[in-house]
Amino acid sequence: MKRENEINALKALVEIMPFLTGVRYKFDRSPDEEGSQTPEVEYLLKPNSDQVPAIAVEHTIVEAFKGQKTYVDRSYDIIEDVNVGCKGRLPLDRYFILVVPHLLVESLRKQAIKRFIDAVTPWIVTTAPGLSFDEHRTMLYQGQEVLLMCGGSHPGINGTLHGIPCRLKNQKDFACQSLWLSISHGLGKFSKYKRLLYDTVLALEDISGEVNTSMLLEIERADEKQTLIGNLIDYIIVFASHENRMIVANVWKEKHSRYSPVPFNRRFENTKGKWTPLVMKSQ
């Protein structure tokens, strides 16, 4: 069964690809759910014209470090529970941000989560009133620094607590390595479909917050990698997502073109469930 973010990536591509090829597509089938003995792509898309190839799609995430998605999801769940405990007890003219480091979140299981919430909630309630905008305080919990920051003022979220992920040292370097691993993930599945004359799309969901177009150009400085990417991947489209919902998409590779920076007509935004290129918004 497909995960929510995989389904949302498919829906996005069905709307975005017509801007790139001039024809519409519809979902055909999911080869990776058909019991193949070899790794298969996630989706095949069928065009409404026999003048262009069908499309093989592989979606994968780019993490800044192994297990980042799990860390982000778990940290937000824990911080939301802390927010519930702080309800009605924080200043109503500001909102606050809590940062819980990766190693600490990884260590919190079952009753340990409750003990963490019971320890950190009174500290937040006591500390928050003394924080001005952008000020922060830290507390040590099991040898790890938990950071509380005043994020500013916004009528819709004042008086509440929110979370952001903790950055790791050398996170950008890790993200570049992860980008190549994600590209390799697609390369391993596309050769069959190129022989069958499909076009191929690698949909990268960037949850690292670190990847940029220069990283692809850096990867392709290695001749063997450039050849593989050039021969096996027709389109590389990088998505930013929020809670599994795709919100922004940038085309990094389109056939023989590499975009750095990405032009406005190859940048797409999801507004109220409809994908449109940014160039249309600027006209």
GURODREN-273941 format. One line per 3 residues: number of its first residue (from 1); their letters; for each residue x, y, z of C-alpha. Coordinates in nm, 4 decimals, padded with zeros to 6 digits. Example, Ala and Ser with C-alpha at 12.3 -4.5 7.8 and 13.67 -1.06 7.14 Angstrom:
2
1> AS> 01.2300,-00.4500,00.7800 | 01.3670,-00.1060,00.7140
END
This chain:
283
1> MKR> 00.0000,00.0000,00.0000 | 00.1307,00.3416,-00.0949 | 00.2170,00.5941,00.1761
4> ENE> 00.0456,00.9330,00.1802 | 00.3516,01.1236,00.0601 | 00.3952,00.8822,-00.2336
7> INA> 00.0332,00.9328,-00.3395 | 00.0677,01.3096,-00.3094 | 00.3843,01.3040,-00.5218
10> LKA> 00.1917,01.1152,-00.7944 | -00.0940,01.3668,-00.7867 | 00.1555,01.6521,-00.8148
13> LVE> 00.3345,01.4984,-01.1135 | 00.0076,01.4378,-01.3013 | -00.0536,01.8142,-01.2825
16> IMP> 00.3047,01.9330,-01.3337 | 00.4165,01.7156,-01.6273 | 00.1765,01.8765,-01.8816
19> FLT> 00.3611,02.2067,-01.8289 | 00.6848,02.0300,-01.9307 | 00.5638,01.8090,-02.2168
22> GVR> 00.2464,01.9727,-02.3461 | 00.0280,01.6637,-02.2949 | -00.1829,01.5297,-02.0104
25> YKF> -00.1206,01.2067,-01.8189 | -00.3179,00.9665,-01.6080 | -00.2165,00.6944,-01.3654
28> DRS> -00.1605,00.3596,-01.5358 | -00.0332,00.1152,-01.2702 | 00.2123,00.0580,-00.9833
31> PDE> 00.4720,-00.2047,-01.0871 | 00.6243,-00.2193,-00.7373 | 00.2963,-00.3647,-00.6072
34> EGS> 00.2733,-00.6419,-00.8655 | 00.5005,-00.8975,-00.6982 | 00.8059,-00.8559,-00.9218
37> QTP> 01.1226,-01.0423,-00.8217 | 01.3336,-00.7348,-00.9049 | 01.3048,-00.3741,-00.7775
40> EVE> 01.0373,-00.1827,-00.9660 | 00.9330,00.1789,-01.0099 | 00.6398,00.3135,-00.8114
43> YLL> 00.4211,00.4448,-01.0915 | 00.3640,00.4398,-01.4641 | 00.1828,00.7330,-01.6251
46> KPN> 00.0041,00.7070,-01.9591 | -00.0124,01.0128,-02.1899 | -00.3264,01.1147,-02.3755
49> SDQ> -00.1223,01.1311,-02.6966 | 00.0781,00.8645,-02.8797 | 00.3262,01.1332,-02.9834
52> VPA> 00.5097,01.1282,-02.6504 | 00.6423,00.8413,-02.4342 | 00.4730,00.7016,-02.1270
55> IAV> 00.6477,00.7882,-01.8002 | 00.8067,00.5716,-01.5304 | 00.8165,00.7437,-01.1911
58> EHT> 01.0235,00.6746,-00.8829 | 00.9744,00.8790,-00.5648 | 01.2234,00.8859,-00.2792
61> IVE> 01.3184,01.1158,00.0050 | 01.6433,01.3045,00.0617 | 01.7414,01.3101,00.4270
64> AFK> 02.0153,01.5171,00.5873 | 02.1031,01.2080,00.7914 | 01.9797,00.8517,00.8170
67> GQK> 01.6499,00.8407,01.0049 | 01.5785,01.2136,00.9736 | 01.2159,01.1685,00.8669
70> TYV> 01.1461,00.9430,01.1658 | 01.3184,01.1943,01.3946 | 01.1209,01.4892,01.2586
73> DRS> 00.7868,01.3079,01.2824 | 00.8527,01.1802,01.6372 | 00.9869,01.5134,01.7608
76> YDI> 00.6771,01.6970,01.6349 | 00.4502,01.4420,01.8048 | 00.6371,01.4794,02.1355
79> IED> 00.6396,01.8600,02.1157 | 00.2667,01.8642,02.0420 | 00.2122,01.6678,02.3633
82> VNV> 00.4245,01.9252,02.5464 | 00.2154,02.2014,02.3870 | -00.1005,02.0402,02.5251
85> GCK> 00.0516,02.0518,02.8733 | 00.1377,02.4201,02.8264 | -00.2082,02.5181,02.7022
88> GRL> -00.3339,02.8354,02.8692 | -00.0058,02.8802,03.0569 | 00.2079,03.0686,02.8014
91> PLD> 00.2101,03.4453,02.7255 | -00.0656,03.5279,02.4775 | 00.1312,03.7963,02.2904
94> RYF> 00.4032,03.5591,02.1631 | 00.4552,03.2079,02.0318 | 00.7397,02.9731,02.1203
97> ILV> 00.9591,02.7131,01.9527 | 01.1097,02.4042,02.1147 | 01.4091,02.2219,01.9666
100> VPH> 01.4731,01.8676,02.0906 | 01.7965,01.7110,01.9597 | 01.8019,01.3981,01.7487
103> LLV> 01.9791,01.1711,01.9986 | 01.7363,01.2649,02.2749 | 01.4283,01.2007,02.0610
106> ESL> 01.5788,00.8673,01.9569 | 01.6139,00.7668,02.3221 | 01.2582,00.8559,02.4250
109> RKQ> 01.0249,00.5581,02.4221 | 00.6935,00.4907,02.5992 | 00.7264,00.5967,02.9656
112> AIK> 01.0446,00.7904,02.8876 | 00.8369,01.0262,02.6717 | 00.6017,01.0981,02.9630
115> RFI> 00.8969,01.1624,03.1967 | 01.0441,01.4061,02.9438 | 00.7132,01.5902,02.9055
118> DAV> 00.6672,01.6082,03.2826 | 01.0184,01.7544,03.3199 | 01.0199,02.0017,03.0341
121> TPW> 00.6656,02.1428,03.0635 | 00.7087,02.3298,03.3945 | 01.0462,02.4625,03.2759
124> IVT> 00.8834,02.6034,02.9593 | 00.5951,02.7590,03.1540 | 00.8409,02.9250,03.3929
127> TAP> 01.0942,03.0330,03.1288 | 00.8681,03.1548,02.8464 | 00.7459,03.4815,03.0082
130> GLS> 01.1038,03.6092,03.0338 | 01.1867,03.5596,02.6659 | 01.1764,03.8467,02.4173
133> FDE> 01.1528,03.7909,02.0422 | 01.4382,03.5690,01.9143 | 01.5755,03.5125,02.2651
136> HRT> 01.6338,03.1570,02.3791 | 01.7168,02.9500,02.6867 | 01.8377,02.5930,02.7176
139> MLY> 01.8003,02.3161,02.9708 | 01.9964,01.9930,03.0013 | 01.7991,01.6709,02.9915
142> QGQ> 01.9914,01.3440,03.0032 | 02.3013,01.5309,02.8924 | 02.1303,01.6824,02.5847
145> EVL> 02.0444,02.0497,02.5328 | 01.6753,02.1291,02.4837 | 01.6256,02.4800,02.3452
148> LMC> 01.3261,02.7097,02.3973 | 01.2991,03.0187,02.1775 | 01.0490,03.2994,02.1414
151> GGS> 00.9558,03.2866,01.7738 | 00.7754,03.6218,01.7519 | 00.4123,03.7248,01.7447
154> HPG> 00.1339,03.6018,01.5192 | -00.2363,03.6277,01.6047 | -00.3107,03.2730,01.4887
157> ING> -00.0474,03.0961,01.6994 | 00.0357,03.3220,01.9952 | 00.0275,03.1398,02.3274
160> TLH> 00.1311,02.8083,02.1707 | 00.4445,02.5956,02.1391 | 00.5842,02.4601,01.8131
163> GIP> 00.8819,02.2494,01.7088 | 01.1616,02.2735,01.4564 | 01.4229,02.0030,01.3889
166> CRL> 01.7694,02.0285,01.5370 | 02.0532,02.0745,01.2868 | 02.3496,01.8404,01.2917
169> KNQ> 02.7101,01.9438,01.2444 | 02.8118,01.9091,00.8769 | 02.4450,01.8616,00.7863
172> KDF> 02.4969,02.0048,00.4372 | 02.7742,01.7528,00.3641 | 02.5499,01.4684,00.4778
175> ACQ> 02.2677,01.6017,00.2593 | 02.4916,01.5989,-00.0504 | 02.5821,01.2352,00.0157
178> SLW> 02.2153,01.1551,00.0740 | 02.1203,01.3243,-00.2544 | 02.3466,01.0896,-00.4498
181> LSI> 02.2080,00.7885,-00.2629 | 01.8543,00.8980,-00.3536 | 01.9510,00.9473,-00.7184
184> SHG> 02.1148,00.6025,-00.7198 | 01.7899,00.4583,-00.5848 | 01.6156,00.5710,-00.9036
187> LGK> 01.8998,00.4744,-01.1359 | 01.8724,00.1131,-01.0271 | 01.5121,00.0914,-01.1482
190> FSK> 01.5097,00.2985,-01.4659 | 01.7303,00.1020,-01.7075 | 01.4514,-00.1480,-01.7854
193> YKR> 01.2061,00.1314,-01.8683 | 01.4518,00.3219,-02.0855 | 01.4890,00.0029,-02.2930
196> LLY> 01.1093,-00.0005,-02.3211 | 01.1253,00.3624,-02.4470 | 00.9667,00.5233,-02.1413
199> DTV> 01.0636,00.8662,-02.0185 | 01.1706,00.8605,-01.6545 | 01.0990,01.0958,-01.3657
202> LAL> 01.2842,01.0925,-01.0354 | 01.0685,01.2744,-00.7784 | 01.2891,01.3703,-00.4832
205> EDI> 01.1131,01.4765,-00.1649 | 01.3626,01.6982,00.0178 | 01.3083,01.6723,00.3906
208> SGE> 01.6703,01.7643,00.4623 | 01.6105,02.1332,00.3909 | 01.9667,02.1421,00.2596
211> VNT> 01.9783,02.0267,-00.1021 | 02.0270,02.2747,-00.3845 | 02.0877,02.2635,-00.7587
214> SML> 02.4625,02.3113,-00.7250 | 02.4800,01.9691,-00.5566 | 02.3550,01.7967,-00.8734
217> LEI> 02.6139,01.9826,-01.0800 | 02.8815,01.8771,-00.8301 | 02.7708,01.5121,-00.8485
220> ERA> 02.7839,01.5210,-01.2283 | 03.1443,01.6323,-01.2310 | 03.2223,01.2618,-01.2016
223> DEK> 03.1973,01.1378,-01.5611 | 03.0470,00.8007,-01.4745 | 02.7719,00.9602,-01.2649
226> QTL> 02.6988,01.2189,-01.5334 | 02.6626,00.9425,-01.7920 | 02.4261,00.7400,-01.5733
229> IGN> 02.2086,01.0390,-01.4880 | 02.2086,01.1622,-01.8485 | 02.1158,00.8248,-01.9963
232> LID> 01.8657,00.6974,-01.7391 | 01.6859,01.0003,-01.5892 | 01.4886,01.2394,-01.8080
235> YII> 01.3456,01.4587,-01.5312 | 01.4568,01.5308,-01.1761 | 01.1899,01.7190,-00.9819
238> VFA> 01.2568,01.8183,-00.6211 | 00.9617,01.8641,-00.3858 | 00.9392,02.0428,-00.0560
241> SHE> 00.6686,01.8956,00.1642 | 00.4832,01.9679,00.4850 | 00.3218,01.6824,00.6767
244> NRM> 00.3430,01.4643,00.3619 | 00.1691,01.7295,00.1490 | 00.3771,01.8477,-00.1462
247> IVA> 00.3838,02.2285,-00.1451 | 00.6649,02.3365,-00.3807 | 00.8333,02.1639,-00.6770
250> NVW> 01.1467,02.2645,-00.8707 | 01.2628,02.1036,-01.1948 | 01.6381,02.0424,-01.1717
253> KEK> 01.6796,01.8320,-01.4864 | 01.4671,01.8289,-01.7999 | 01.6027,01.6024,-02.0721
256> HSR> 01.9445,01.7518,-02.1569 | 01.8941,02.0721,-01.9572 | 02.0194,02.1305,-01.6030
259> YSP> 01.8731,02.4291,-01.4197 | 02.0790,02.6276,-01.1708 | 01.9095,02.8459,-01.0693
262> VPF> 01.5690,02.7019,-01.1586 | 01.3749,02.9446,-01.3869 | 01.0336,03.0603,-01.2708
265> NRR> 00.8507,02.8594,-01.5358 | 01.0087,02.5443,-01.3898 | 00.9154,02.6270,-01.0308
268> FEN> 00.5731,02.5113,-00.9202 | 00.3559,02.5854,-00.6203 | 00.0592,02.3976,-00.4783
271> TKG> -00.2106,02.6517,-00.3977 | -00.5381,02.5133,-00.2666 | -00.4655,02.1774,-00.4267
274> KWT> -00.3835,02.3153,-00.7738 | -00.0285,02.3184,-00.9150 | 00.0811,02.6217,-01.1186
277> PLV> 00.4230,02.7535,-01.2289 | 00.5444,03.0648,-01.0492 | 00.5845,03.2467,-01.3824
280> MKS> 00.2045,03.2527,-01.4124 | 00.1747,03.4195,-01.0730 | 00.4245,03.6906,-01.1675
283> Q> 00.2445,03.7888,-01.4884
END
